[in-house]
């Protein structure tokens, strides 16, 4: 197996990771993961906005 073929193979495995993991979770667990992810994205976005404002003030 060549290097590029191996990379393509690994990419196909990674593409199924989230769906495969979610299929094993209960609906409550999926909801909790979605909440945590949304909260983390919102906090990250707010943090970047704060940094941009601070950079402009300098």
N, C-alpha and C positions, 0 to 999 in steps of 0.2 A: 504494500500500500504506500503510495507516494505521499509526500507532505501535504499537498493540496487536498488530496482525497481524504486524508485523516482529518484535516480541518473541517471539511464539509461534513464528515461523519459526526464530529463533535458538535457542530452547529445544529445538526438535526436533533441531537440529544437535548441540547439546551433549549431548543424551541418548544419542546414538550414539557419542560420542567414545571412551569407554573400550573398548567392545565392538569398535569398528572398529580401534582401535590393537592390541588384544590378538589380533585375528584375523591380524594381519601378523607376530606374533612367533612364534619357535620355542617349543616347550614349555619348554626350558631358560631362555629369556629371561623367560617368564611366571612361572616359579618364582622367578627372581631378583628380579623386580619385587615379587612377593608377599612375599618375605622382607624386602626393604627397607621395604615399606609396613608390615608387621607390627612390625618393629623400631622404625620411626619412631613408630608409634602407642603402643607400649609405653613408649618413652622420654618421649614427651609426657605420658602418663598419670602416670608416675613423677615427672616434673617438676612437674606440677600438685599432686600429693600433697605433695611437699616444700614447695611454696609455701604450701599450706594449713596445714601443720604449723608453719611459720615464723610465719605470721600469728597462730596461736593462742598461740604463745610470747611474742609481743610484749606 
